[in-house]
Amino acid sequence: MNKLKSLEESFGGRHFDREIIILCVRWYLRYKLSLRDLVEMMAERGLSFN
């Protein structure tokens, strides 16, 4: 329970949902994408990182 609480606190105050952040980090690390690639991929899904 304590570990779950600290995880929730880690994502507190963020502009995007936890799932979006985790997805971007996963793609960034797994597929060696640039940040520009991630921004373009998220823009295709209707998210803006401006």
MOVEN-V719067 format. One record per residue. N is the residue number from 0. RES is the residue in three letters. OMEGA is omega in radians with two decimals (none if undefined). Layout:
# MOVEN-V719067
n->N res->RES omega->OMEGA
n->N res->RES omega->OMEGA
This chain:
# MOVEN-V719067
n->0 res->MET omega->-3.13
n->1 res->ASN omega->3.12
n->2 res->LYS omega->3.12
n->3 res->LEU omega->3.13
n->4 res->LYS omega->-3.14
n->5 res->SER omega->3.07
n->6 res->LEU omega->3.09
n->7 res->GLU omega->3.12
n->8 res->GLU omega->3.14
n->9 res->SER omega->-3.10
n->10 res->PHE omega->3.13
n->11 res->GLY omega->3.10
n->12 res->GLY omega->3.14
n->13 res->ARG omega->-3.11
n->14 res->HIS omega->-3.09
n->15 res->PHE omega->3.10
n->16 res->ASP omega->3.13
n->17 res->ARG omega->-3.11
n->18 res->GLU omega->3.13
n->19 res->ILE omega->3.13
n->20 res->ILE omega->-3.13
n->21 res->ILE omega->3.12
n->22 res->LEU omega->3.13
n->23 res->CYS omega->3.12
n->24 res->VAL omega->3.13
n->25 res->ARG omega->3.12
n->26 res->TRP omega->-3.12
n->27 res->TYR omega->-3.10
n->28 res->LEU omega->-3.05
n->29 res->ARG omega->-3.00
n->30 res->TYR omega->3.09
n->31 res->LYS omega->3.14
n->32 res->LEU omega->3.00
n->33 res->SER omega->3.09
n->34 res->LEU omega->3.08
n->35 res->ARG omega->3.08
n->36 res->ASP omega->3.14
n->37 res->LEU omega->3.13
n->38 res->VAL omega->3.12
n->39 res->GLU omega->3.13
n->40 res->MET omega->3.12
n->41 res->MET omega->3.09
n->42 res->ALA omega->3.07
n->43 res->GLU omega->3.14
n->44 res->ARG omega->3.05
n->45 res->GLY omega->3.13
n->46 res->LEU omega->3.14
n->47 res->SER omega->3.14
n->48 res->PHE omega->-3.12
n->49 res->ASN omega->none
